[in-house]
Amino acid sequence: MLLDAIIFSSETGLFYIVAALGLFLPGLAVTIRRLHDTSRSGWWFLIGIVPLVGSIILLVFLVSDTKLETNKWGLPAK
């Protein structure tokens, strides 16, 4: 946002928007891959929309241990 203010002299920063969009898709892909490693569907990502409780549940799903059996998305990462 500081670069936007210096370079573009505007409040709605083009640099910030491009950076946010550029980081959103890889973050989404990593989250879905992690959910698949725990034998859950990638749609569980949407539980994060629920205020407070949803993000806590999603965090628990993401830090849980990888299931060692093969699931419908392929071999486990470990």
C-alpha positions in Angstrom: 0.0 0.0 0.0 3.0 2.3 0.6 4.3 1.6 -2.9 0.9 2.4 -4.3 0.9 5.8 -2.5 4.4 6.6 -3.7 4.2 5.3 -7.3 0.5 5.8 -8.3 -0.6 8.5 -5.8 -4.1 7.0 -5.4 -6.1 5.5 -2.5 -7.2 2.4 -4.4 -3.9 0.9 -5.2 -3.4 -1.1 -8.4 -0.2 -2.7 -7.0 -2.1 -3.9 -3.9 -5.0 -5.4 -5.9 -2.6 -7.2 -8.3 -0.6 -8.6 -5.3 -3.7 -9.7 -3.5 -5.1 -11.5 -6.6 -1.7 -13.1 -7.3 -1.4 -14.5 -3.8 -5.0 -15.6 -3.4 -5.0 -18.5 -6.0 -1.8 -20.2 -4.7 -3.1 -19.9 -1.2 -6.4 -21.4 -2.2 -4.6 -24.3 -4.0 -2.4 -25.1 -1.0 -5.4 -25.0 1.4 -7.4 -27.4 -0.8 -4.4 -29.7 -1.2 -4.1 -29.8 2.6 -7.7 -30.6 3.0 -7.4 -33.4 0.5 -4.4 -34.8 2.5 -6.7 -35.1 5.5 -9.3 -36.9 3.4 -11.7 -34.0 3.2 -13.2 -32.3 0.2 -11.9 -28.9 -0.9 -15.4 -27.5 -0.4 -14.6 -27.5 3.4 -12.7 -24.3 2.6 -16.0 -22.5 2.5 -16.6 -23.2 6.2 -14.2 -20.3 6.8 -17.0 -17.9 5.8 -18.8 -18.6 9.0 -17.7 -15.9 11.5 -15.2 -17.1 14.1 -16.3 -20.7 14.5 -15.7 -21.5 10.8 -12.2 -20.3 10.8 -11.4 -22.2 14.0 -12.8 -25.4 12.5 -10.9 -24.9 9.2 -7.7 -24.3 11.3 -8.3 -27.6 13.1 -8.8 -29.4 9.8 -5.6 -27.9 8.3 -3.3 -28.8 11.3 -4.7 -32.3 11.7 -2.4 -35.2 10.7 -2.3 -36.6 7.2 -4.3 -39.8 6.6 -1.9 -42.5 5.5 -4.3 -44.4 3.3 -4.9 -43.6 -0.3 -8.0 -41.4 -0.8 -10.0 -40.5 -3.8 -7.6 -37.6 -4.6 -4.5 -39.8 -4.7 -1.6 -41.0 -2.6 -0.8 -39.3 0.7 1.9 -36.6 0.8 4.0 -38.2 3.5 
